Amino acid sequence: MINENLELQKKIKEGINLIENNNFLEAEKIFDKFLKNNETETTGLFFLGIISIKKKENFKAKELFLKILSINEFHLEANFNLALVYFGEDDYNEALTYFDNSIKINDKHLPSYYHKGLIYMLRKNYDDAIKYFDICNNIDEKFIPTSLNLGNIYLRKNEFKKSIHYYQKILDLTSDQVYLNLAKFNIAWNQLAECNLDEGFKNYEVRKEKPLIKKQVKELIEKYSCKEWQGENLDNKTIIILSEQGLGDNIQFFRYLFWLKDKFNTNIIFLINKKKSHLFKDTPFNIVSSLDNIKHIDYFKFIMSLPGIYFNQNQNFPKIVHYIKPSKEIDLKWKDRLQKFKKPVIALNWQGDRNFMFDRTRSIALSNFKNILNIKKNTFISLQKGFGTEQIKSNKFENQIVDLSNEIDNGDKTFEDTISILKNIECLITSDTSIAHLAGTLNVKTYLLLSFNPEWRWFIEKKYKVFYPNINIIQQDNPGDWGTVFEKLENILN
């Protein structure tokens, strides 16, 4: 019997090693044999279920785990992994059923409580999420993902002190650099949002620990023997400003290059993707999309680091610079086109980049615009491109919104039509996307619709009104509550 058990454990270990190395075919051969014996059938079904999850064969995985539960309904790992499959499919009700089964079997099963917390967090039911994450803390207060998500929840609830407490706890618990950098970055977000700007900008520099940024810095230093600018005198020096993050960030903070020009007698280079470079061309800087023709650099700086240096020196923010210029030819084309609508034109943009981590909180379902679209004194046009445009048809708004998606920005220059359209409309209504920054820089009257916990810069903007005088912010009063936002907007437009 002992030898049989040893042989069984050896086979299981061999199968697990094959799964970990993604050799699913050989692993299946091992665990298929387990099905022929009543005593090992459950083990075989379980690991075949795990293989099916790895192969993204969810239907088969569910079948296998359910078969285990038909044999033994109190099988903890079958319940839990079945819940994980449903969780991965966003079928949260079914997932909760099997997480609850796991907890009935083991009332200290931390992974089940944790995933219940995640479900309620994703549903924006933050109070219940906190309840389950608190249970996780009681089971194991050193389980770092719990502190991370409690920090995230309190950040989204705009309870910044509590949020910082949980991120600080991560700093005290681990030496894992990934968790440390994430916690420090989120502490910076909190500090900037509560307008603790000196500390916030200082901690915001942790973003430069990202592998891609570190790689870029290493290549620059090796090629040019340059160093990062920390505020030194730049007279008769060459500095390259590196674009980073989203296009909106670069549009917004490009103003700092004008500050450097006014302060120093310096040669300023700005490195930006070629498709976007035309936005910055009518400026007194060397706009480049590669370093191929750059012979010498004394200093480098990432554009998102400039606000921190400026604020440290001046304790305020520079005024807006309207540096983006429309093409005269394209401008005339759209001026003529938009005048034919007779009524004042309002442009709409509701969907940001769906690959952005927090897109589900900042983008807005087009269905929310229903009452706005019934205002007859205006013509509404869509500036949406790609993902999001399908909502016009699915909401049956084809007769209320002029869809320009097939007509605009089809060339190799980002926003080349959108710029001219914005200069020829009554106003823009938009979610938090790069178009908001574009309109802000073009001095176009804009209504920016924001979630309860938007990007940190909008907290600064609401308190100090320093970035865009032409942007009117309408923000959620409670998490997920777009209803009151649109009530306020409707009253304004009427």
N, C-alpha and C positions, 0 to 999 in steps of 0.2 A: 504493500500500500504506500509506504514511504517513497519507494522508488517511482511508483506511478505518479505521485504528487510532484516529485521533483521533475519528472519528465514533462508533466503538464505545465508547470511553472516555466520551464525552459522553453517550451513551445510558445507560451504566451509572450514571454520576453522577446523571443525571436520575431514574432508577429508584430509586436509594438515597435521594435527597431525598424522593421520594414515599412510600417506606416509612417514613422517619423522621417524616413528617407524617401517618402512618396513612392515606394515600390508597392503599389496597391495590389497589383495582380498576384504577386507572390504571397502577400499577406492574406489575400482572400483565399488562396489555396489552403493555407494553414487553418484559417478559422472555419472554412467550409467543412473541414473534417470534424470539427467540434460538434457540428449539428447532428451527427450520426449517433451521438451518445446522449442519453437523457441527462446525465450528470453534468455534461459540459455544454449542452445546447444553449443555455442562457448566455454563457460566456462568449460562445461563437456568435450568437445574434447581436450581442452588445458591440463587439469589435467590428463586425460587418456594418453595423449602424454607424460607428465612428468613421469607417472608411467611406461610407456613402456621404456623410457630411463633408469630408475632405474633398470628395469628387463632385460636390455640389448637387448630388442626387437626393434632394430633400424628400421627395415622395417615397423613395425606397427606404431612406433612413427612418421616416415616420412609421412605415410598415413594420420594420424590424423592431423598433422600440415598443410599438404597440403589441407586437407578438410576445415580447418579454413580459409586458404588463398583464397579458392574458394568462401567463403562466404564474407570475408573481407580481401582484399589483403594488407591493411594497418595495420593489426594486428601486433604490434611491437614484442610482446613476441613470437608469433608463428614463425615469420621470424627469430628471434634471436635463438630460441631453435632448429629450423630446421637447421640453420647454425652450431650450436654446434654438432648436430648429424653427419653432414658431416665432420666436423672438427675432431671428434673422430674416423672417418673411414679413415682419411688422404686424403679425397676427397676435396682438398683445393680449387679447382676451383668452385665447387658447394657451398662450405662454403662461399667463398668470395661473391658470388651472393647474398646470403641471409643476410650476414653482411652488404653489401652495401644497400640492401632494408631497413634494420633497420636504417641505418644512414640517408637515404632519409626521413624516417618517423620522426626521431629525430636526428638532426645534432649534438647533444651533448651526444649521446649514448656512453658513455665511454667503456662499455664491448665490443661493436662491433669494435671500433677503436683498443682496446687492443688485441683482437683476430686476427685482421688483422695484427697487428704488430708481433704477434706470428707466423703467417703463413709465413710472409716474413723472419722472423728470422730462422725458420726451413728450408726454402729454401736457406738460406745463402745469401739472398738479403738484406744485412744489412742496406744499405742506405734507402730503403723503410721502413724497420722495424723501423729505427730511426724516420722517418717522422711520422709514426702513433703513436709511443710512445710519441713523442713530443706533438702531439695533445692531448693525454691522460693527459700529464702534464699540458697543458693549461686548460683542463677541471677541473682537480683535482690534484694539485701538491703534495698532501699528499697520493695519491694512491700508496702504497708501491710496488706492483708488477711491476709497470712501472719503478721505479728506479732500481729494482732488474734486470730487463731484459735489461735496458740500460747499467747497469754495466756489465752484461754478454756479451753484444754485443761488447762493447769497449774492454773488455778483449780478446775476440776472434779476434778483429782487431789489437791486440797488442798495443792499445792506452791506456797504463796503467794509466796515470794520469787522463784521463777522466773517466776510469772505477772506479778508487778509489773515484772520486768525487761523483758518484752515490751511491756507497756502503756507503760512509760516510754520505750521505743524509739520508739513512735508519737509521743509528745510531742516527741521530738527530730527526727522525720522530716518532720512536716507542719504546715501552718498551717490545714488544713481544720478548721473549727470542729466539724463533726459528729464526725469522728474524735477530735478533742481531748476533747470532752465525754464521748464513750463511753469513752475510755481513762481519763480522770480518775474517772469513775463506777466503773469496774471496779477501779481502784486502791483506791478507797474500800471496795468490797466486800471485797477482799483484806485490807485493814487492819482492818476491823471483824471479819472472820472470824478473824484471828489475834489479836484483842483488843488491837490498837493503836488504842485508842478515841479518843484526843485527835486524832490525825491522820485517822483514819477518819471521824469525824463532821464534821471540817472539810472534807474532800474530798467527802463525801456531798452537800454543798450544791450541787454542780455540776448535780444533777438539776433545779435551778430554771432552767437554761438551756433547758429544753424549751419549744418555741413556745407550747403551751397555757398553761403556767404563766406565762411572760412576758406573754402577752396578759392573763391574769387580774390580774396585778400592775399592769400599765399602766392597766387600767380602774378598779381600786381607787384608785390614786393620783390619777387624773384626777377621780374622783367625790368623794373624801373628803379629798384633800390629806394622806393619812396616810403613815406611813413604816413600814418593816419593823422589828419589835422585835428588839433585839440584847442585851436584858438590863437595860434601863433600869428605873427605878422606875415602877411602873404605878399607884400610888395615885391615885385619883380620875380615872383614865383609862379609855377603852374600847378593848379589843383584840378583834379578830376572829381566831379560829383557823380556818384553811381546811383542810377534809378533802382528802386526796389519795391516790393509788394505790388499792389494793384495800380492801375492807371490813374485812378482817382487820387491816390496818395501823391503821385508824382505831379499831377496837375496842381493840386492844392499847395504843395510845399516848394514848388519851383520858384516861388516869390523870394525865397531865401538866397537864390543866386544873385538877385538884384542887390540884396543887402551886401553880399561879398564884393560885388563890383563897386558899390558906392564907398565901401570902407577901405578897400585896398586897390593898389595898382597891380592887378594880377590877371593872369591868363586863366580863364575858367572854361573847362571842358565838361560837357554833360553827356553821359553815356546812356542811351535809351534804345529800345527795340526800334528797328527801322520803320516798321509800319506806323509807329506812334511819333516818330521824330518830327514830322511836319508840323505838329502842334506847337513846337517850340522854336521853329525856324526863324521867325521874325523877332529875334532877340539878339543882344550883343554878345552871344556866347558861341563857342565852337560845339555844335551839336553833332555827335558821332554815334554810329551804331556798331562800331568795332574799334579795336585798338591798332589795327593794321598800320595806319599811317601816323600813329602817335609816337614821337621819338623820345620825348622827355616828360616826366612827371615828378614833381617834388612832393606833393601831398595828395591823398585821396580822402574822400568822406562820403558816406552813404547819406542820401537825401533826407531820410527820416531821422538822422542824428542832428541835422542843422537846427531844428526848433529848440532842442535842448541847449545847445551852445548859445543861441541868440537869447533865450530866456534867462540863462545864467548871467549873461552880461547886461541885459536890459530890463529884465523883469516884466516884459510885455511881449507883444507879437507885432511883426511888421504889417503894414497896410497891404491890402490886395493890389496886385498889379494885373491890369487887363492886357495880357501879352498875346493872347490867341487872336489871330486875325482871320476873318473869313476870306475865301476866294471870291473876287469880284464877279467872276463869270458864274460860279455856282450860286452866289448870292442873288444875282439877278434872276437866275432860273427859278429859284424857290420863292422869291418875292412875287414874281408873276404868277406862279402856280397857287400860292396861298391866298393871294388877293381874290382869286376866282371863287373862293368859298363864301364871300360876302360877309359872313358873321366873323366876329373875333375868334381866333384860333387858339385852342388850349391843347398843348402836347402832353401826352401821357407816357409814363414808363413805370412799370410795376414789378418787373422781374430782373433780379441781378444774376450774377454767375452762380448757377446751381451747384458748382463744385466747391464754392466757398464754404468753409466750415460752419459759419453761422447764417447761411442763406435762408434757412427756414424761419428765422426770426426777423430778418430785414425785408425779404421780398413779400409782396402782398398779392393775394388771390384777386384776379380781375373782377370777380363777382362782387367785391366790396364797392366797386365804382357804380353800381346799378343806379342809385338815386342821382349821382352826379351827372350821369349820361342823359338823364331826363331833363336837364336844364337846357331849354330850347334856344337860348340866346347865344349859344356858342357852338362852334364846330370843334369836334374832338378828333385829334389825329394821334396815331400810335407811332412812337419812336422805337418800339421794341423790335429787336432782331433775334431770329433763331428761337431758342426755347422760351416759351411764354406766349408767343404769338398765337399758338393753337387755342388759347383761352378765349380769343375773340369769337371764334366759331363755336366752341363748346358752350359759351354763355349766350350765344345767339345775339351778339352785339354788332353784327356785320353792318347793320343800318345806322348804328350810332357812333361807330368809330371808323375813321378812314385809316385803313391799314397800309402803311407805307413801307412795310418790311422788305418788299421785293424791289423797291425803287431807291433805297438809300444805302450809302456806305458800301457799295459793291466793289469798289476799287481796292487798291493796296494801301490806302491812307485811312486810318481809323477816324471815324466821325466827320469825314470831309463834307458830307451832306448835312448831317445833324447840326454842325456849327452854323451853317447858313439858315437852316430851318429855325433854330433857336433865336436867331437875330430878327426873325420876321413873324413872331407869334405874340399873342397877348401874355401868356405865361406858361410855365411848365409845372406839372404835378408829377412828382417822382418818388420812388422809394430810394433807399440809401444805396446808390450805385455811382459809378464814375460820371454818369450824365449830370448828377447833382453838382459835382465839382466843375464840370465843363460849363454848365449854366452859370454857376457862381462866378467863375473867372470871366465869363462873357458879359456879366452884369445883367443877366436876364431875370426877370421877376419869377421867383420859384417858390412853390410850396413843397417842402420836404416832409414826407410822412415817415415818422420814426417809430420803432418799437419802444417798449418800456425801458429796455436796456440796450441802447445803441452803441456804436463805436465811441470810444472815450472822447474824441475830438468834439462831438456834438454836445457833451456836457460842458466842455469849455466854451463852446460857441453860445450856448443858451445863457451861461453866466456872464460872459464878457462881450459877446457879439464882436468878435475880432477877425473872423475869417471871411464871411460873405454878407455884406450889408443888404444884399438883394434877396437873400434866402429867408423865408418865413418857415419856422419849424413848428409842426404840429405833431406832438408826441403822445403815445399811448399813456393813459392814466393808470392802467393795470396791465400786467403781462398778457399778451395775446388779444387785447381789447382794441380791435380796429374800428368797432362800431362808433365809439365816441370820437375817434379821429375823423371819421367821415361825416359825422354830424357837424363838427366844427367847420370842416372844409365846405360842406354844403351851405352853411350859414354865410360863410365868407363869400362864396361865389354868387350867392343869391343877392 
